[in-house]
Amino acid sequence: MPEVMFAGPDGRLEGRYHHSSEPNAPLALIMHPHPLHGGTMNNRITYAMYRSFEKLGFSVMRFNFRGVGRSQGRYDGGIGEISDAAGALDWMQMVNPNSSGLWISGYSFGAFVGMQLLMRRPEVSGWVSVAPPANHYDFGFLAPCPCGGLMLHGDQDELVPEPAVRKLVDKLNTQKGVQVDYRVFAGADHVFANHADHVSEAIDDYVGRVVARKTMALAAD
């Protein structure tokens, strides 16, 4: 799990990167919760997502947004953090010019940043959003959403009421060609206390199946 430092739009950014042993492996970029509320790349759920993609054979990176850990700069209200994520993606693509796919995965504030990045990078082939703050941010920019993905939430989330996320999912699922797999964990709050394993299992299941289908489709051509 080598430490990496790469150029961001507001100074150097700190990350942890795993390079897959598989040739032309797909890429996954992981984004952490809100910087002003203790969010870092070492957050338990962020790390669980990272490990899930690593086990699935991805080259994967998690990183600290500006002003967090050893990343330079200051919190920028979400706008600069979207640019940070784009810079992280640029670095990964430079290291992996022949990758077979690209996934973005974010938790809480990181889910919002991830979905913003999704709309800016047409090469993204899949996404995972954990506890997206649908009541704090307007997700109306997902129109149209370029591809389906996995959304996870807890029915006891005290910061983001589950109905707000369900409303977002229902809206996305009305779009042509978009299918969101929405999974609600009973008893889980916003920090997913005692539910990190459930998050990992859901990612293993969903992403594993999507990647397997793509592999089979390529083999059939």
Disulfide bonds with the S-S distance in Angstrom:
none
